[in-house]
Amino acid sequence: MEHIVVVEDDQSIADMVSLHLKEQHYQVTHIDDGLKAKEFLLNEEYDLVLLDIMLPNYNGLDICKELRQKRPIVPILMLTSMSGEADRVIGLELGADDYLTKPFSLRECIARVKALLRRSQYSQATAEGEPSNELVFDELYIHPSHRLIKVNNTSVELTAREFDLLLHLAMHPDQVFSRNQLLDSVWGYSHEGYEHTVNTHINRLRNKLKRTDNKPDFIQTVWGVGYKFASSS
């Protein structure tokens, strides 16, 4: 039984989300305090966290940052308010895998949880499987099964979602993908209005894979269409 931690101080939201997750046969732990959530998330075992931003005693964004540094693979689904556009951007930049904007439908919430868990299980299975073919593009080195990235022989730390996005693009060099196609292939769903999730992850990847020789970025924007991985510069 997969274990999901719901960090939310609004009791009504927490109760509804927890109830529906339990109906889907997930183990659920609810925490309504930021400091308690931080202590639990950094020290206990679980499979996914739903993390509200506005929490008493400790901010959800700070929890996200610390959690991502210690556990880069665990899926994080941020819960934000309609007016929290800046918080959504910051949350994704700090390493959250996805976000839901309040008010949200419980069906949508469950779909996001399932998609994140499927992707997490796939990533773990790939990492534990037989070594697969390495990918090399100039100074960029990708080892899919070891989930290893190097630029100029220097290891680069990526979140699980960042790695999945890079690998998907690199395995289809020069093919252009729309944001919705990437949402469907990498996140496991396609939902209008969440294209900004893709934009933020692309920007983070570009910063982490920045080249020092003034060559074009590995991931390039095709204006009006989407993104592609450039196999040659």
N, CA, C and O of each residue as an XYZ file, in Angstrom:
932
protein
N       0.844     -1.191      0.000
C       0.000      0.000      0.000
C       0.880      1.243      0.000
O       1.703      1.434      0.896
N       0.701      2.079     -1.007
C       1.521      3.275     -1.117
C       1.102      4.319     -0.081
O      -0.080      4.503      0.206
N       2.098      4.984      0.460
C       1.898      5.903      1.574
C       1.967      7.338      1.077
O       2.977      7.751      0.507
N       0.908      8.094      1.287
C       0.827      9.488      0.851
C       0.684     10.382      2.074
O      -0.127     10.115      2.962
N       1.480     11.447      2.112
C       1.414     12.412      3.207
C       0.688     13.662      2.715
O       1.096     14.277      1.730
N      -0.377     14.028      3.397
C      -1.156     15.221      3.069
C      -0.808     16.300      4.091
O      -1.166     16.196      5.264
N      -0.106     17.340      3.630
C       0.270     18.454      4.505
C      -0.638     19.626      4.164
O      -0.419     20.325      3.175
N      -1.651     19.835      4.985
C      -2.697     20.823      4.715
C      -3.337     21.235      6.027
O      -3.785     20.381      6.792
N      -3.388     22.562      6.303
C      -3.952     23.020      7.566
C      -5.439     23.301      7.488
O      -6.070     23.522      8.522
N      -6.022     23.298      6.291
C      -7.471     23.432      6.160
C      -8.083     22.046      6.369
O      -7.950     21.163      5.523
N      -8.745     21.874      7.492
C      -9.216     20.549      7.890
C     -10.219     19.976      6.894
O     -10.207     18.774      6.628
N     -11.089     20.823      6.342
C     -12.102     20.322      5.415
C     -11.455     19.784      4.140
O     -11.846     18.732      3.636
N     -10.463     20.511      3.621
C      -9.759     20.035      2.427
C      -9.001     18.754      2.738
O      -9.046     17.792      1.972
N      -8.308     18.750      3.862
C      -7.529     17.565      4.243
C      -8.416     16.341      4.408
O      -8.055     15.243      3.984
N      -9.577     16.532      5.026
C     -10.484     15.403      5.247
C     -10.991     14.836      3.923
O     -11.021     13.620      3.736
N     -11.390     15.718      3.004
C     -11.910     15.248      1.718
C     -10.836     14.540      0.903
O     -11.082     13.474      0.338
N      -9.650     15.129      0.842
C      -8.562     14.518      0.074
C      -8.166     13.176      0.691
O      -8.002     12.181     -0.016
N      -8.016     13.161      2.009
C      -7.614     11.925      2.687
C      -8.637     10.818      2.478
O      -8.268      9.669      2.236
N      -9.930     11.158      2.572
C     -10.987     10.174      2.391
C     -10.926      9.553      1.005
O     -11.007      8.333      0.864
N     -10.785     10.386     -0.016
C     -10.765      9.868     -1.385
C      -9.491      9.086     -1.675
O      -9.523      8.120     -2.438
N      -8.376      9.484     -1.084
C      -7.150      8.702     -1.252
C      -7.284      7.336     -0.590
O      -6.834      6.332     -1.143
N      -7.895      7.291      0.580
C      -8.091      6.014      1.270
C      -9.040      5.113      0.481
O      -8.870      3.894      0.462
N     -10.033      5.710     -0.166
C     -10.939      4.922     -1.003
C     -10.208      4.308     -2.191
O     -10.651      3.301     -2.744
N      -9.085      4.916     -2.584
C      -8.244      4.373     -3.655
C      -7.180      3.429     -3.098
O      -6.268      3.010     -3.810
N      -7.315      3.103     -1.807
C      -6.461      2.119     -1.132
C      -5.030      2.619     -0.909
O      -4.075      1.843     -0.957
N      -4.900      3.921     -0.665
C      -3.615      4.469     -0.260
C      -3.589      4.617      1.259
O      -4.612      4.886      1.888
N      -2.407      4.439      1.831
C      -2.214      4.792      3.233
C      -1.995      6.295      3.304
O      -1.212      6.844      2.529
N      -2.679      6.965      4.225
C      -2.627      8.427      4.274
C      -2.218      8.899      5.666
O      -2.746      8.432      6.675
N      -1.278      9.822      5.702
C      -0.916     10.531      6.929
C      -1.200     12.012      6.722
O      -0.718     12.615      5.763
N      -1.986     12.596      7.626
C      -2.312     14.022      7.520
C      -1.535     14.794      8.569
O      -1.499     14.403      9.736
N      -0.908     15.898      8.154
C      -0.187     16.790      9.061
C      -0.648     18.215      8.781
O      -0.700     18.636      7.626
N      -0.981     18.957      9.831
C      -1.537     20.304      9.639
C      -0.613     21.415     10.115
O      -1.027     22.571     10.202
N       0.636     21.074     10.423
C       1.579     22.050     10.959
C       2.890     21.960     10.185
O       3.382     20.866      9.909
N       3.460     23.133      9.830
C       4.653     23.153      9.011
C       5.866     22.504      9.656
O       6.569     21.724      9.013
N       6.119     22.820     10.923
C       7.277     22.250     11.600
C       7.157     20.738     11.765
O       8.125     20.003     11.567
N       5.965     20.283     12.126
C       5.749     18.844     12.268
C       5.908     18.142     10.915
O       6.457     17.044     10.828
N       5.413     18.807      9.862
C       5.531     18.228      8.520
C       6.996     18.117      8.111
O       7.421     17.092      7.579
N       7.759     19.165      8.358
C       9.184     19.145      8.020
C       9.884     17.982      8.713
O      10.628     17.238      8.074
N       9.656     17.820     10.000
C      10.293     16.748     10.760
C       9.912     15.382     10.209
O      10.764     14.506     10.058
N       8.643     15.205      9.912
C       8.169     13.908      9.403
C       8.745     13.621      8.022
O       9.264     12.533      7.773
N       8.651     14.599      7.127
C       9.036     14.381      5.729
C      10.524     14.137      5.559
O      10.937     13.436      4.635
N      11.330     14.703      6.436
C      12.777     14.533      6.322
C      13.274     13.249      6.971
O      14.427     12.863      6.781
N      12.406     12.584      7.739
C      12.889     11.432      8.509
C      12.103     10.141      8.328
O      12.604      9.070      8.669
N      10.899     10.214      7.807
C      10.072      9.016      7.676
C      10.026      8.544      6.221
O      10.534      9.210      5.319
N       9.405      7.384      6.017
C       9.286      6.813      4.682
C       7.867      6.999      4.148
O       6.894      6.821      4.881
N       7.757      7.351      2.888
C       6.466      7.547      2.234
C       6.728      7.585      0.731
O       7.878      7.551      0.294
N       5.653      7.656     -0.059
C       5.802      7.555     -1.510
C       5.488      8.849     -2.253
O       5.944      9.034     -3.382
N       4.719      9.744     -1.643
C       4.339     10.999     -2.296
C       3.841     11.957     -1.235
O       3.305     11.539     -0.208
N       4.023     13.270     -1.491
C       3.521     14.272     -0.551
C       2.687     15.305     -1.282
O       3.101     15.833     -2.314
N       1.497     15.596     -0.740
C       0.684     16.731     -1.155
C       0.994     17.849     -0.176
O       0.727     17.723      1.020
N       1.552     18.936     -0.672
C       2.126     19.948      0.201
C       1.493     21.310     -0.032
O       1.664     21.913     -1.091
N       0.761     21.786      0.967
C       0.201     23.136      0.911
C       1.322     24.153      1.125
O       2.318     23.852      1.782
N       1.160     25.339      0.578
C       2.195     26.366      0.726
C       2.024     27.149      2.022
O       2.979     27.327      2.778
N       0.798     27.616      2.276
C       0.544     28.428      3.469
C       0.247     27.526      4.649
O      -0.848     26.974      4.763
N       1.236     27.378      5.535
C       1.112     26.499      6.695
C       1.509     27.248      7.961
O       2.344     28.151      7.906
N       0.928     26.891      9.090
C       1.360     27.495     10.347
C       2.755     27.016     10.742
O       3.082     25.839     10.588
N       3.569     27.930     11.248
C       4.875     27.661     11.849
C       6.011     27.399     10.873
O       7.176     27.540     11.244
N       5.707     27.022      9.634
C       6.785     26.808      8.663
C       6.186     26.780      7.272
O       5.173     26.120      7.039
N       6.809     27.495      6.348
C       6.251     27.671      5.008
C       6.455     26.424      4.158
O       7.498     25.774      4.228
N       5.443     26.099      3.353
C       5.520     24.936      2.487
C       6.630     25.027      1.451
O       7.209     24.009      1.074
N       6.934     26.238      0.984
C       8.014     26.404      0.017
C       9.360     26.044      0.629
O      10.204     25.436     -0.029
N       9.560     26.420      1.895
C      10.809     26.075      2.578
C      10.901     24.560      2.790
O      11.976     23.972      2.672
N       9.764     23.941      3.102
C       9.745     22.483      3.241
C      10.118     21.822      1.925
O      10.906     20.877      1.894
N       9.545     22.329      0.836
C       9.822     21.782     -0.491
C      11.310     21.854     -0.807
O      11.893     20.889     -1.302
N      11.923     23.001     -0.520
C      13.340     23.187     -0.812
C      14.197     22.204     -0.028
O      15.087     21.571     -0.596
N      13.941     22.067      1.273
C      14.735     21.168      2.104
C      14.495     19.708      1.741
O      15.419     18.895      1.726
N      13.243     19.393      1.450
C      12.911     18.017      1.089
C      13.568     17.636     -0.224
O      14.092     16.530     -0.355
N      13.547     18.529     -1.191
C      14.133     18.211     -2.490
C      15.636     17.998     -2.390
O      16.193     17.179     -3.120
N      16.300     18.725     -1.494
C      17.734     18.559     -1.324
C      18.077     17.206     -0.713
O      19.087     16.594     -1.063
N      17.225     16.744      0.207
C      17.511     15.473      0.877
C      16.948     14.285      0.125
O      17.548     13.210      0.130
N      15.800     14.461     -0.525
C      15.155     13.352     -1.230
C      14.760     13.817     -2.637
O      13.614     14.203     -2.865
N      15.692     13.780     -3.560
C      15.452     14.344     -4.895
C      14.435     13.579     -5.721
O      13.950     14.097     -6.727
N      14.095     12.345     -5.318
C      13.223     11.536     -6.174
C      11.760     11.553     -5.722
O      10.869     11.337     -6.544
N      11.496     11.801     -4.456
C      10.122     11.692     -3.955
C       9.208     12.690     -4.676
O       9.568     13.861     -4.791
N       8.041     12.264     -5.162
C       7.127     13.182     -5.858
C       6.497     14.192     -4.894
O       6.049     13.836     -3.804
N       6.472     15.453     -5.317
C       5.869     16.530     -4.527
C       4.796     17.202     -5.359
O       5.078     17.732     -6.434
N       3.568     17.183     -4.866
C       2.440     17.856     -5.515
C       2.057     19.048     -4.647
O       1.530     18.872     -3.549
N       2.318     20.264     -5.133
C       2.041     21.468     -4.366
C       0.571     21.850     -4.486
O      -0.043     21.673     -5.538
N       0.011     22.376     -3.395
C      -1.347     22.900     -3.368
C      -1.259     24.409     -3.198
O      -0.710     24.896     -2.209
N      -1.800     25.151     -4.163
C      -1.673     26.603     -4.145
C      -3.041     27.270     -4.310
O      -4.016     26.631     -4.707
N      -3.091     28.555     -3.998
C      -4.329     29.311     -4.148
C      -4.420     29.886     -5.553
O      -3.430     29.932     -6.283
N      -5.611     30.320     -5.921
C      -5.823     30.908     -7.247
C      -4.938     32.136     -7.453
O      -4.489     32.393     -8.570
N      -4.686     32.897     -6.386
C      -3.921     34.133     -6.497
C      -2.423     33.916     -6.313
O      -1.654     34.877     -6.280
N      -2.012     32.668     -6.196
C      -0.612     32.387     -5.868
C       0.243     32.032     -7.060
O       1.003     31.066     -7.002
N       0.141     32.794     -8.154
C       0.933     32.495     -9.349
C       2.421     32.492     -9.030
O       3.146     31.599     -9.469
N       2.882     33.480     -8.272
C       4.302     33.537     -7.920
C       4.707     32.329     -7.097
O       5.793     31.779     -7.282
N       3.826     31.912     -6.177
C       4.130     30.736     -5.361
C       4.231     29.482     -6.211
O       5.073     28.624     -5.948
N       3.390     29.366     -7.222
C       3.441     28.191     -8.101
C       4.771     28.142     -8.839
O       5.399     27.089     -8.947
N       5.187     29.289     -9.342
C       6.457     29.345    -10.068
C       7.611     28.995     -9.142
O       8.477     28.195     -9.495
N       7.625     29.595     -7.956
C       8.695     29.330     -6.998
C       8.698     27.861     -6.593
O       9.757     27.241     -6.496
N       7.506     27.305     -6.356
C       7.414     25.904     -5.969
C       8.023     24.982     -7.009
O       8.761     24.058     -6.668
N       7.721     25.225     -8.267
C       8.288     24.415     -9.338
C       9.792     24.624     -9.446
O      10.536     23.675     -9.694
N      10.237     25.849     -9.262
C      11.667     26.125     -9.331
C      12.413     25.475     -8.170
O      13.590     25.139     -8.303
N      11.750     25.297     -7.049
C      12.373     24.645     -5.894
C      12.358     23.128     -6.014
O      12.970     22.430     -5.205
N      11.655     22.617     -7.029
C      11.716     21.182     -7.255
C      10.413     20.436     -7.149
O      10.404     19.212     -7.274
N       9.290     21.133     -6.920
C       8.005     20.431     -6.916
C       7.745     19.831     -8.292
O       8.098     20.426     -9.310
N       7.132     18.660     -8.320
C       6.874     17.984     -9.585
C       5.638     18.531    -10.287
O       5.553     18.499    -11.515
N       4.688     19.026     -9.520
C       3.436     19.478    -10.113
C       2.707     20.326     -9.082
O       3.135     20.421     -7.931
N       1.603     20.942     -9.499
C       0.818     21.735     -8.563
C      -0.661     21.615     -8.893
O      -1.040     21.342    -10.032
N      -1.475     21.820     -7.892
C      -2.925     21.925     -8.043
C      -3.357     23.268     -7.476
O      -2.903     23.672     -6.406
N      -4.239     23.961     -8.199
C      -4.717     25.261     -7.764
C      -6.068     25.113     -7.075
O      -6.998     24.531     -7.635
N      -6.172     25.642     -5.857
C      -7.435     25.619     -5.121
C      -8.386     26.657     -5.703
O      -7.957     27.753     -6.064
N      -9.667     26.328     -5.799
C     -10.251     25.018     -5.500
C     -10.005     24.032     -6.637
O      -9.991     24.429     -7.802
N      -9.812     22.763     -6.318
C      -9.559     21.748     -7.324
C     -10.557     20.609     -7.157
O     -11.125     20.414     -6.082
N     -10.759     19.868     -8.226
C     -11.661     18.718     -8.143
C     -10.916     17.530     -7.554
O      -9.727     17.344     -7.812
N     -11.612     16.734     -6.769
C     -10.986     15.555     -6.179
C     -10.596     14.547     -7.250
O      -9.603     13.834     -7.107
N     -11.378     14.489     -8.319
C     -11.032     13.586     -9.425
C      -9.701     13.981    -10.036
O      -8.865     13.128    -10.335
N      -9.509     15.295    -10.222
C      -8.248     15.788    -10.773
C      -7.094     15.497     -9.819
O      -6.005     15.123    -10.254
N      -7.327     15.667     -8.537
C      -6.297     15.405     -7.540
C      -5.857     13.943     -7.583
O      -4.661     13.652     -7.592
N      -6.813     13.035     -7.609
C      -6.495     11.600     -7.645
C      -5.756     11.258     -8.933
O      -4.822     10.456     -8.921
N      -6.171     11.868    -10.052
C      -5.500     11.600    -11.332
C      -4.046     12.056    -11.272
O      -3.161     11.365    -11.776
N      -3.793     13.207    -10.665
C      -2.422     13.708    -10.565
C      -1.580     12.791     -9.679
O      -0.436     12.475    -10.004
N      -2.157     12.374     -8.570
C      -1.447     11.472     -7.654
C      -1.065     10.183     -8.366
O       0.075      9.729     -8.267
N      -2.009      9.598     -9.078
C      -1.736      8.347     -9.778
C      -0.667      8.524    -10.846
O       0.201      7.667    -11.014
N      -0.734      9.642    -11.568
C       0.254      9.897    -12.612
C       1.653     10.057    -12.020
O       2.623      9.529    -12.562
N       1.756     10.786    -10.906
C       3.053     10.976    -10.269
C       3.609      9.666     -9.728
O       4.808      9.407     -9.838
N       2.752      8.844     -9.148
C       3.207      7.561     -8.611
C       3.630      6.618     -9.727
O       4.622      5.901     -9.593
N       2.877      6.615    -10.835
C       3.275      5.773    -11.967
C       4.643      6.183    -12.478
O       5.496      5.334    -12.738
N       4.851      7.472    -12.621
C       6.129      7.958    -13.113
C       7.249      7.634    -12.132
O       8.351      7.273    -12.546
N       6.978      7.761    -10.842
C       7.973      7.444     -9.828
C       8.338      5.961     -9.852
O       9.511      5.604     -9.745
N       7.340      5.109     -9.993
C       7.594      3.668    -10.051
C       8.388      3.300    -11.294
O       9.281      2.455    -11.243
N       8.057      3.938    -12.409
C       8.790      3.688    -13.649
C      10.249      4.122    -13.513
O      11.159      3.419    -13.952
N      10.458      5.280    -12.904
C      11.815      5.789    -12.733
C      12.627      4.864    -11.840
O      13.796      4.592    -12.115
N      12.004      4.380    -10.765
C      12.712      3.490     -9.856
C      13.026      2.160    -10.527
O      14.117      1.617    -10.357
N      12.073      1.637    -11.288
C      12.300      0.380    -11.991
C      13.421      0.520    -13.006
O      14.233     -0.390    -13.168
N      13.467      1.655    -13.687
C      14.535      1.896    -14.653
C      15.887      1.961    -13.961
O      16.876      1.416    -14.451
N      15.917      2.633    -12.815
C      17.169      2.770    -12.087
C      17.674      1.435    -11.569
O      18.883      1.224    -11.468
N      16.751      0.526    -11.236
C      17.138     -0.766    -10.673
C      17.343     -1.838    -11.736
O      17.778     -2.947    -11.426
N      17.035     -1.513    -12.979
C      17.120     -2.497    -14.050
C      18.517     -2.635    -14.615
O      19.479     -2.085    -14.080
N      18.614     -3.380    -15.708
C      19.889     -3.571    -16.361
C      20.365     -2.246    -16.976
O      19.558     -1.437    -17.434
N      21.691     -2.040    -16.976
C      22.209     -0.812    -17.603
C      21.756     -0.698    -19.044
O      21.862     -1.652    -19.814
N      21.258      0.451    -19.402
C      20.791      0.680    -20.759
C      21.819      1.503    -21.517
O      22.804      1.964    -20.941
N      21.587      1.682    -22.797
C      22.540      2.405    -23.616
C      22.704      3.836    -23.127
O      21.730      4.521    -22.815
N      23.950      4.269    -23.068
C      24.236      5.635    -22.668
C      23.989      6.575    -23.845
O      24.069      6.179    -25.008
N      23.692      7.815    -23.515
C      23.482      8.843    -24.528
C      24.561      9.904    -24.362
O      24.801     10.391    -23.257
N      25.205     10.257    -25.464
C      26.268     11.260    -25.416
C      26.024     12.284    -26.521
O      25.912     11.941    -27.698
N      25.944     13.546    -26.112
C      25.770     14.654    -27.061
C      26.806     15.715    -26.711
O      26.634     16.469    -25.754
N      27.891     15.770    -27.497
C      28.992     16.673    -27.182
C      29.435     16.448    -25.735
O      29.863     15.349    -25.380
N      29.332     17.494    -24.894
C      29.792     17.352    -23.513
C      28.716     16.848    -22.549
O      28.966     16.730    -21.350
N      27.530     16.552    -23.064
C      26.448     16.045    -22.224
C      26.418     14.517    -22.254
O      26.380     13.902    -23.320
N      26.434     13.921    -21.061
C      26.414     12.461    -20.917
C      25.194     12.068    -20.089
O      24.963     12.618    -19.013
N      24.412     11.109    -20.599
C      23.208     10.642    -19.899
C      23.282      9.128    -19.761
O      23.452      8.414    -20.749
N      23.155      8.646    -18.535
C      23.073      7.205    -18.304
C      21.674      6.916    -17.752
O      21.423      7.152    -16.570
N      20.749      6.404    -18.596
C      19.343      6.271    -18.186
C      19.123      5.393    -16.960
O      18.419      5.803    -16.038
N      19.711      4.187    -16.926
C      19.410      3.273    -15.827
C      20.043      3.726    -14.520
O      19.491      3.476    -13.449
N      21.189      4.387    -14.593
C      21.815      4.926    -13.383
C      21.279      6.304    -13.036
O      21.589      6.854    -11.979
N      20.478      6.855    -13.927
C      19.918      8.200    -13.749
C      21.036      9.192    -13.432
O      20.978      9.959    -12.471
N      22.038      9.136    -14.275
C      23.240      9.948    -14.103
C      23.374     10.945    -15.243
O      23.222     10.595    -16.413
N      23.660     12.185    -14.890
C      23.861     13.249    -15.871
C      25.219     13.896    -15.600
O      25.558     14.202    -14.457
N      25.992     14.097    -16.671
C      27.244     14.834    -16.547
C      27.341     15.854    -17.675
O      26.965     15.579    -18.814
N      27.849     17.025    -17.340
C      28.169     18.044    -18.326
C      29.630     18.401    -18.130
O      30.038     18.834    -17.053
N      30.424     18.212    -19.199
C      31.869     18.426    -19.092
C      32.466     17.610    -17.952
O      33.302     18.096    -17.189
N      32.014     16.344    -17.851
C      32.514     15.389    -16.846
C      32.178     15.771    -15.413
O      32.729     15.206    -14.468
N      31.280     16.721    -15.255
C      30.830     17.115    -13.916
C      29.393     16.667    -13.712
O      28.525     16.984    -14.526
N      29.129     15.929    -12.629
C      27.783     15.431    -12.359
C      26.829     16.585    -12.094
O      27.181     17.576    -11.454
N      25.624     16.432    -12.598
C      24.585     17.447    -12.431
C      23.406     16.799    -11.718
O      22.923     15.750    -12.143
N      22.945     17.414    -10.645
C      21.814     16.879     -9.893
C      20.500     17.362    -10.494
O      20.270     18.563    -10.637
N      19.639     16.401    -10.844
C      18.313     16.717    -11.366
C      17.266     16.069    -10.475
O      17.508     15.021     -9.876
N      16.098     16.701    -10.392
C      14.975     16.042     -9.750
C      14.500     14.906    -10.652
O      14.877     14.832    -11.822
N      13.681     14.036    -10.106
C      13.174     12.906    -10.888
C      12.433     13.390    -12.127
O      12.594     12.827    -13.210
N      11.622     14.432    -11.973
C      10.852     14.919    -13.115
C      11.743     15.607    -14.138
O      11.525     15.469    -15.342
N      12.740     16.344    -13.672
C      13.683     16.970    -14.600
C      14.413     15.912    -15.419
O      14.587     16.056    -16.629
N      14.839     14.847    -14.741
C      15.541     13.777    -15.461
C      14.626     13.132    -16.497
O      15.037     12.911    -17.636
N      13.400     12.832    -16.114
C      12.458     12.199    -17.041
C      12.206     13.084    -18.259
O      12.123     12.593    -19.385
N      12.087     14.384    -18.030
C      11.852     15.315    -19.127
C      13.058     15.366    -20.066
O      12.903     15.305    -21.286
N      14.253     15.478    -19.496
C      15.465     15.498    -20.323
C      15.618     14.202    -21.105
O      15.923     14.225    -22.297
N      15.409     13.078    -20.439
C      15.580     11.790    -21.118
C      14.587     11.634    -22.265
O      14.942     11.142    -23.337
N      13.340     12.053    -22.039
C      12.331     11.951    -23.092
C      12.738     12.776    -24.317
O      12.627     12.307    -25.449
N      13.202     13.984    -24.091
C      13.614     14.831    -25.202
C      14.865     14.276    -25.891
O      14.948     14.260    -27.119
N      15.838     13.820    -25.088
C      17.096     13.342    -25.654
C      16.928     12.040    -26.426
O      17.690     11.763    -27.352
N      15.942     11.246    -26.051
C      15.702      9.992    -26.765
C      14.974     10.227    -28.085
O      14.823      9.305    -28.886
N      14.520     11.468    -28.313
C      13.875     11.839    -29.579
C      14.539     13.110    -30.109
O      13.880     14.139    -30.258
N      15.841     13.042    -30.393
C      16.567     14.257    -30.776
C      15.975     14.924    -32.011
O      15.606     14.271    -32.987
N      15.900     16.238    -31.929
C      15.423     17.105    -33.020
C      13.924     16.987    -33.280
O      13.408     17.642    -34.186
N      13.216     16.169    -32.509
C      11.762     16.091    -32.649
C      11.117     17.159    -31.775
O      11.465     17.308    -30.604
N      10.192     17.888    -32.342
C       9.547     18.984    -31.622
C       8.316     18.469    -30.887
O       7.478     17.779    -31.468
N       8.214     18.813    -29.597
C       7.081     18.413    -28.778
C       6.352     19.656    -28.279
O       6.978     20.622    -27.841
N       5.035     19.621    -28.351
C       4.254     20.695    -27.747
C       4.238     20.510    -26.232
O       4.592     19.443    -25.730
N       3.832     21.535    -25.516
C       3.758     21.436    -24.065
C       2.753     20.370    -23.645
O       3.003     19.620    -22.701
N       1.630     20.297    -24.333
C       0.635     19.277    -23.990
C       1.163     17.871    -24.245
O       0.862     16.954    -23.481
N       1.942     17.688    -25.302
C       2.532     16.376    -25.557
C       3.509     15.989    -24.454
O       3.569     14.827    -24.050
N       4.268     16.959    -23.972
C       5.200     16.677    -22.884
C       4.462     16.390    -21.583
O       4.865     15.511    -20.821
N       3.388     17.125    -21.325
C       2.568     16.830    -20.150
C       2.063     15.396    -20.200
O       2.081     14.688    -19.193
N       1.617     14.975    -21.368
C       1.061     13.639    -21.528
C       2.137     12.566    -21.387
O       1.916     11.548    -20.732
N       3.297     12.788    -21.998
C       4.336     11.763    -22.036
C       5.176     11.697    -20.762
O       5.549     10.611    -20.318
N       5.471     12.849    -20.178
C       6.378     12.899    -19.034
C       5.627     12.966    -17.706
O       5.996     12.302    -16.738
N       4.565     13.778    -17.674
C       3.790     13.906    -16.434
C       2.705     12.841    -16.333
O       2.274     12.496    -15.232
N       2.269     12.325    -17.456
C       1.266     11.267    -17.431
C      -0.147     11.773    -17.585
O      -1.091     11.018    -17.356
N      -0.329     13.028    -17.964
C      -1.648     13.566    -18.219
C      -1.518     14.774    -19.130
O      -0.434     15.336    -19.286
N      -2.608     15.156    -19.715
C      -2.636     16.376    -20.514
C      -3.792     17.226    -20.014
O      -4.944     16.792    -20.028
N      -3.483     18.430    -19.576
C      -4.532     19.257    -18.993
C      -4.306     20.709    -19.377
O      -3.282     21.293    -19.022
N      -5.228     21.282    -20.078
C      -5.103     22.666    -20.522
C      -4.971     23.599    -19.330
O      -5.701     23.476    -18.347
N      -4.056     24.510    -19.425
C      -3.845     25.460    -18.351
C      -2.643     25.155    -17.486
O      -2.274     25.974    -16.643
N      -2.013     23.991    -17.669
C      -0.860     23.618    -16.860
C       0.427     23.606    -17.680
O       1.425     23.015    -17.268
N       0.400     24.265    -18.850
C       1.590     24.302    -19.684
C       2.744     25.013    -18.986
O       3.909     24.772    -19.301
N       2.412     25.901    -18.023
C       3.464     26.622    -17.310
C       4.356     25.648    -16.537
O       5.535     25.931    -16.323
N       3.813     24.519    -16.123
C       4.614     23.497    -15.454
C       5.772     23.074    -16.343
O       6.905     22.952    -15.878
N       5.490     22.849    -17.618
C       6.528     22.452    -18.569
C       7.547     23.576    -18.727
O       8.752     23.327    -18.694
N       7.078     24.807    -18.898
C       7.981     25.942    -19.087
C       8.989     26.050    -17.948
O      10.183     26.247    -18.175
N       8.495     25.920    -16.730
C       9.368     26.082    -15.567
C      10.412     24.976    -15.499
O      11.577     25.237    -15.198
N      10.000     23.741    -15.779
C      10.954     22.637    -15.763
C      11.997     22.789    -16.868
O      13.173     22.489    -16.658
N      11.575     23.248    -18.030
C      12.521     23.482    -19.128
C      13.542     24.539    -18.716
O      14.738     24.367    -18.952
N      13.090     25.616    -18.109
C      14.003     26.685    -17.679
C      15.005     26.182    -16.648
O      16.183     26.536    -16.699
N      14.540     25.355    -15.712
C      15.449     24.801    -14.713
C      16.482     23.886    -15.358
O      17.660     23.920    -15.004
N      16.033     23.068    -16.306
C      16.964     22.179    -17.004
C      18.031     22.970    -17.756
O      19.217     22.642    -17.706
N      17.596     24.006    -18.446
C      18.562     24.812    -19.193
C      19.621     25.415    -18.268
O      20.805     25.437    -18.604
N      19.196     25.895    -17.120
C      20.151     26.475    -16.182
C      21.138     25.428    -15.674
O      22.327     25.710    -15.526
N      20.650     24.232    -15.411
C      21.517     23.184    -14.880
C      22.449     22.601    -15.946
O      23.526     22.099    -15.623
N      22.038     22.667    -17.205
C      22.845     22.109    -18.302
C      23.562     23.201    -19.078
O      23.966     22.995    -20.223
N      23.720     24.353    -18.460
C      24.294     25.506    -19.152
C      25.688     25.189    -19.662
O      26.511     24.626    -18.940
N      25.945     25.552    -20.897
C      27.241     25.301    -21.516
C      28.154     26.517    -21.332
O      27.702     27.662    -21.307
N      29.431     26.232    -21.205
C      30.387     27.303    -20.929
C      31.074     27.819    -22.189
O      31.888     28.740    -22.121
N      30.752     27.230    -23.338
C      31.449     27.598    -24.574
C      30.595     28.470    -25.484
O      30.905     28.637    -26.664
N      29.509     29.031    -24.927
C      28.606     29.906    -25.685
C      27.869     29.191    -26.814
O      27.304     29.845    -27.691
N      27.866     27.871    -26.802
C      27.085     27.129    -27.781
C      25.608     27.200    -27.405
O      25.288     27.476    -26.249
N      24.700     26.959    -28.351
C      23.265     26.988    -28.038
C      22.895     25.951    -26.983
O      23.581     24.939    -26.834
N      21.809     26.204    -26.253
C      21.325     25.263    -25.255
C      20.970     23.931    -25.908
O      20.588     23.875    -27.076
N      21.104     22.862    -25.128
C      20.700     21.547    -25.627
C      19.198     21.513    -25.913
O      18.759     20.930    -26.904
N      18.412     22.148    -25.028
C      16.961     22.181    -25.202
C      16.587     23.532    -25.793
O      16.862     24.574    -25.198
N      15.970     23.513    -26.942
C      15.682     24.741    -27.669
C      14.184     24.945    -27.841
O      13.413     23.991    -27.939
N      13.801     26.197    -27.875
C      12.403     26.568    -28.075
C      12.110     26.670    -29.571
O      12.857     27.301    -30.319
N      11.023     26.048    -29.992
C      10.524     26.207    -31.357
C       9.282     27.085    -31.232
O       8.214     26.611    -30.843
N       9.425     28.340    -31.556
C       8.379     29.320    -31.259
C       7.047     28.943    -31.907
O       6.973     28.605    -33.089
N       6.010     29.014    -31.095
C       4.666     28.701    -31.558
C       4.344     27.225    -31.560
O       3.213     26.838    -31.854
N       5.334     26.382    -31.231
C       5.107     24.927    -31.249
C       5.426     24.308    -29.898
O       4.543     23.758    -29.240
N       6.702     24.397    -29.476
C       7.090     23.773    -28.221
C       8.595     23.725    -28.066
O       9.270     24.741    -28.228
N       9.137     22.533    -27.747
C      10.535     22.387    -27.467
C      11.118     21.175    -28.184
O      10.405     20.247    -28.564
N      12.442     21.214    -28.359
C      13.141     20.065    -28.924
C      14.528     19.969    -28.303
O      15.067     20.949    -27.789
N      15.090     18.769    -28.364
C      16.454     18.543    -27.945
C      17.338     18.589    -29.192
O      17.151     17.790    -30.109
N      18.292     19.509    -29.235
C      19.154     19.673    -30.402
C      20.301     18.679    -30.320
O      21.123     18.758    -29.408
N      20.367     17.748    -31.258
C      21.389     16.697    -31.225
C      22.750     17.212    -31.635
O      23.762     16.576    -31.338
N      22.803     18.347    -32.310
C      24.086     18.907    -32.722
C      24.010     20.415    -32.595
O      22.935     21.008    -32.684
N      25.168     21.027    -32.385
C      25.202     22.482    -32.201
C      26.005     23.136    -33.304
O      26.149     24.358    -33.322
